[in-house]
């Protein structure tokens, strides 16, 4: 009981509550601006967390990401422009409802089922994370090697349309992770005589550049055109909540389960969860012909899935230190900065902190309903802010954040370099998420491999000698060989 009381005392403080409210408002602003992402909102929030205690900092991350994912539905519904990639799957459905004069129904469904999806994902996190942590205490470098490799494989084949482009992005990230001192010899690699590069590439400026600065550059390249608001007011979003909940509860539960399961997979994330859930909703619907004409069924299942995926992504992040998506990739960096090293020992050494994180998830998702309803009213006003005004403000946040990491202009230079890299990658449809996971997992992969080879005296079969390592190895090889198997199947069918 002492642990729960300590966790409640850590969360139920005025400064934590104000931080959660402020971060929710910030997430709403960023999420409701078309083209900006929940990941970008988190990247912009990082410099502010430097000045916070660990619990308010984590609370800000959780609340900001949850609100940003929901807020992306506002421009999707009103403008047919997804605020975040997680809203893209059902944008046409939401906008079709707006054209029929049912914008308040679509937005009301987004608020209610986003919150319920987030609470379901949180329940799975609370139940599964401690159990997995007990199992993870028996992990050695062999298991962590396969776990890191599985995360990278999932990033290539689950999170992207083209495995080849996903692999290019991943190798870029692994190259960035290899810059610095060689393991275990301590020999400089790819530093070109620069002393700053000896310590490797700092993760935070790279993230800010890849996600935020690249979007600023893209906006500049397109002339910072403003969007046209098509609907200036909405009705009562609360109307029809009871009927929707009673009618579509199977779709909501299926979306919750789908979203949480996909969120737990490293590299997938909320946007993939939304696409999969929408496809499943259409496939199993009794009225599939209504999809695309403004049918709330697909919206409910998809919006449940993308919010459930957020909490699901924290399971591998907290238990293994492996990000479930690009948001938790940034959060892991913040946890390390705050001395809360993610992994199974966190559950042993700081159980009150883990329960405090669970409590923040519950509060953030419950707060989404009243805050979300307020956001709907403010959404149209926010969408009238000119893009040419918004982008310089975002760039200023980026510069401050990159400089604050080490109080050095080197961080700003890194941010600009990765901003240009992110812009070039997205212009050529090369996804950023595998690159991010490559940067995050590259060092873990290398250290686990080198340590394991030293233990096994160079015997590669040792990677399959332990039961859990053998299972993870078989799963990883299956994911890597899946595209080859599919290609052979298609060739055989064509023949």
N, C-alpha and C positions, 0 to 999 in steps of 0.2 A: 504493500500500500504506500510505503514511503516513496517509491519511485514515481507513482502516479501523482502524488501530492507535489513532489518536487517539479515534475513536468508541468503541472497546472500552474504552479507558482511562477515558472519561467515564461509561460505564455500569457496568462491573465494579468498582464501589466499594461498600464496606460501607454507606455512608449511602444510596446509591441503592437498593440491594437491600432494606434495611430499610424505606425509604419505599414501595417497590413492595408489599412484604408487608403493611405497615400499611394502605395504601390499598385493597388487595384485601380485607382483612378488613372495612374500613369499607364498601366497596361491597357486600360480601355482606350485611352487617347491613341497610343501607338497601334493597337489592334484595329481600330476603326479607320485608320488611314490606309487606303488601298496601296498595296505594294510593300508596305512595311510588315514585319513578321514578329511573332512572339519571341523568337530567338533574338531578333534585333533589340526588342524591348529589354530582354534580360542583359544583353551585351551593354546597352546604354546604362543599365542600373548598376553594373558591377563597380564603377568608380565610387558611387555613393556608399556602397556596402563596406568600403575600406574603413569608414568612420563609424561603423556600427558594431555592436556586440554580435556574437554568433547567431543567437536566436532571432533577433529582429532582422538580421541579414538574410537568413534562410527564409523567414516568413515573407519578406519582401519578394524574394524570387518566386516562391510558390504562388502568392496572391497575384503577382504581376503576370505570370505565365497563364494562369487559369483565366483571368479576366481578358487577356489579349486574345486567347483562342476563341472565347465567346464573342468578343467585340468585332472580330473579323466577319461575323455574320451580318453586321449592320450595313456596311456598304455592299455586301453580296446581295442583300435583299432589296435595298433602295436603288443601287446604281448598276447592278450586275457586274460589280468589280470586287472580287474576294479580298477582304482586308488582310487575311493571312492565307498561306497555302492550305491550311487545314479546312478552310471554308470552300475551297474551289470545287470539291466533289459535288456539292448540292447548290451551287450558286444559281444555275439555270432554273432549278426547281423553286428556289426562294423568289427569284425575280419574276417567274411566271405567276406566282401567287400575288405579287405586287401589282402586276398588270391586270389581275382580276379584282383588284381592290381588297386583297386579303393580306396586306403587309403586316398588320398587327397580329394576325394568326400565326404567320411564319415566324415573326420575331418573338412572340410569346412562347412558341414551341422551342425556339432556340434557347431562351432563358431557362425555362423549366427543365428541359431534358439535358441541357449542358450541366446544370447543377447536380441533377440526379446521377448523370454519368460520372461526374467527378467524385461524388460520394461513394459510388460503387467501386471505382478504381481505388479509392482510399481504403475501403474495407478490405479489398484483396491485399493491398500493401501492408495493412496492419496485421493480417493473418499470416501472409506468406513470408514476409521479410525476416521476422525472427526465426522461423523454421529453417529457411534457407541459410541464415547466418550460422545456425548450429552445424549444418552440413559443411558449410564453407570453412569452419575452423579446422577441418581435416585436410584442406587443400594444400598442396605443395606447388612448387614452381611448374611441375608437369601439367597440373590442372589449369593453372593460370595461363600457361602458354596456349592451351587449346581454347580456353575461354576467350582470350584476346583474339585469337585467329578466327573463332566462330563469329565474334562481333564484327570483325572486318569483312568476313565473307557475307554475312547478312546485309551489311551496308552496301555491298556491290549488287547483290542479286534480289534483295527485297525492296530497297529504297530508291531504285532508279529504273527508268524505262529501258536504257541501253546498258547492258553489263560492261561493254567495252569502255564506254565513257565513265561509268562508275569505277572501273579499274584504273583508268587514267587519273581520276580524281584521288583515289586511294593512294596510288604510288606517289603523287605529289605530296600528300599528307605524310606518308612514311619518310619521304626524302627530307621534309622539314623537320620531322622528329629526330632524324639521324644527325642533324647539324649540332656540333659541339664536341665534347670529349668522347672518344671511343670507349665502349664497354667491352672487356674490363681493363684494357691496356692504358686508357687515359691519353690516347693520341688524338690530337685535334683532327676533326673531319669537316671538310667543306667550310672552313672558317676564313680561308684566304688571308690569313695573317691578322684578322680583325679580333682584338681582345674581347669586344662585346659579344661576338658570336661564340666564344669559348663556352659560355654558360648555356648555350642553346637558344632556341627561339622562344621568347616569352609567349605563353598561351593567350593571355588576355588581349594584348594588342592585335594579335593575329585574328582572334574571333571578331573583335570590333571592326577590323578592316574587312574581313570576308563578308560579314553580314550587313553592317551598317554603311560603311563608306562606299561599298560597291553599289548599294541602292541609291546613294546620293549621286554617284557618277552616272548611273543609269538615268536618273531624273534629269540631270544636266544634259545628257546626250539627246534626250527627247524634247528638250526645250522647256521642261518643267510646266507642261500644259496642265491647266486646272481641269477638274472634273465637273460635270454638269449634274446638279442635284435634281433628280426626277420626281421625288415625292417630298414635299416640305413638311408634312405632318402625318402622324399615325394615330389610330384609334386606341382602344383599350387592349393592351397585350394580354391582360388577365382573362379575357373572354374565351371560354371554351377549354380552359385548362382541365377541368374535371372530366369532360367528355373525351378529350385527347388521351388523358392518362388511362381511363377505363378501356377505350377502344384499342389503343396501340401499345398496351403494356408488353405483349410478347416481342414486338419490334424493339422496344426500349431495352428489354433485358438482353436480347440477342446482340444489340449494338454495344451494350456495356461489356458483355463477355468478349466479343470480337475486339473491341478497342483495348481492353486491358491485356488480352493475350498478345496483341500486336505491339502494344507499348513495351511489354517486357522484352521483346526481341531487340537486341542491340541494333541500332541503326534504322529502325523502321519509323516510329514516331506518329504523331497525331494526323498528319496529312495522309499517310498511307492507310491508317486505320479508317479514316473517313471514306476514302475511295473504296476500300474493300467492303465496308459496311453498306455503302450505297448500292454496290453491285449485288451484294447478298439480299438486300431488301427488295431490289427489283426482281431477282431470280425467284425468290420464295413468295412474292406477293400474289394475292388472289386477283389483283387488278393491275397487272404490269403495264397495260395500255395507258393508264393514267399518268405514269411517270413522264416527266418532261412537260406536263401541262399545268403544273402547279398543284402537286399532290403532297400532302404533309407527311405521309408515311415514310418516304425516303429521307426527308429532312430529320425526322425524329430519330431514326436509327443511326444516321450519320453523325448528327450533333451529339448524340449519346456516346458514340464511339470515340470521337476525337478528344473529348474531355476525359473519358475513362483512360485513354492512352497516356495522358499526362502523368497520372498517378502511377500507372503501370511501369512507366519508364524509370521511376525512382527505385524500383525493386533491384535491378542489377546495379544501379548507381550506388545505393547505400550498402548492399551486401557484398559486392565484388569490386566496387570502384570502377565499373565499366558503364559508360553512359548508354542509356536506352535510346536517347535521341540527342539532337544538337543542343537542346535547352539544358539537359542534365550534364552534357559535356562541359558547359560553362559553369554550371553549379558545382561540379566536382572541383574545378579550379578554386572557386570561392571557399569551399569546405576545407581544402588544404591550407588556404591562406589563413583561415580562422582556427587552425589546429584540430579540426574535426576530420581526421583522415578517414575516408570511407573504407569500409571493409568489415569483416565479421567481428574484429576486436572492438569496433565502435559500439556494438551491441553489449559487449561485456564491460567496457570501461566507462561508457557514457549512456547507460540505458535511459536515464531521464531526458537526455537530449533527443534520443530517437522518439520517445513518446511525445515530447514537445513538438517535434516535426509532424507526427501524426495528428496532434491536436490542431496545428496550424492548417493542415489540409482540410480538416472538417470545418473549421471556422471560415476559411477562404471560400469553400464551395457553398456553405450556407449563406455567406454574405453576397454571393453572386446574384441571388434572386433580387433583393432590394436594390443593390448597386446596378444590376443589369437593367432593371426597369428604369432607373434614372438615366442610365447610359442611352437607352432607346430614345428618350426625350431629347437628350443633348446631341444625339448622333448626327442629325441633319445639320445642326449649327456647326459642329466640328468639321463636317465635310465641305463647308464653305470656306475654310481657311485656305488661302492660296498655297499651292505647292512651292512656289518660289520663296514664300516666307518660312514654310515648315522646314525645308531642306537645310538652309544655313544654321538653323537652331540645332538640328540633329548633328550636323558636322561639328558644331561647337562642343556638344556633349562628347562626341567621339574623341576630339583632340584632348579635352580635359581628362577623359578616362584613360587614354593611352599614356598620357604624361604622368598621371598619378600612380601608375604601377610601380615605377622606380624613380620618380621625380627626374626623368631624363628625356631629352628630345629623341633619344634612340627609340623609345617606345612609340613616339609619334611617327618616326620614319618607318618603323616596322608596320604600323597600322596602314600607312599610305601604300606601301608596297603590296600588302595583302589586299587592300581595297582594290587596287588596279588588277591584281590577280583574280579576285572574285568577280570583278566586272567582266574580264575577258572570258572566264570560265562560263558564266551564265549567258553571255552573248553567243557562245558556241554550244549551248545546252549541255554543258558538263556540270553535273550536280556538285554542290558544295559539301553536302553532308558526309560523303565518304572521305573527303579531304580532312574534315574536322575530326572524324573518328581516327583517321590515320595519325594525325598529330597527337591525339589524346592517348591512343593505345600503342603507338609505335615503341615508346620506351619500355612499357610493360612487356610487350611481345619480345623485344630484344633481350631484356634482362632475364625474363623467364627462360628463354631459350638457352642463353649462355650459362645460366646457373644450372639448368637441367643437364646440359651436355657435360659440365664439369662433374656433377654428381654421378652421371652414368658413364663417365670415362669415354665419351664419344659414341656410346651405343644408342642408335636411334630407336631400337625396339623398346627401350626403357619408357618411351612416351606412351606405350600401350600396356605396360605391365600392371599399373594400378587400375582397379575397376572403374572408378569415376573418370580417370584420364582416358581409359579405353573407350568409354561411352561417349565422352565429349569429342574424342578424336574421330570416332565413326560418324557422329552427327556432323562434324565440321567437313569431313571428306564428302559426305553425302550432299551437303549444300554446295560445295565447290564443284562436284561432278554433275549436279542437276542440269545445268545448261547443256552440257555435252550429251547427256542422256536424252534430253528433249529434242536436240538437233538430230540425233540418230533416229528418234522416233518419227520426226517429220520427214526425214529422207526416206525411211522405210515406207511410210504412208504414201509419199509421192511416187515411189517406185511401184 
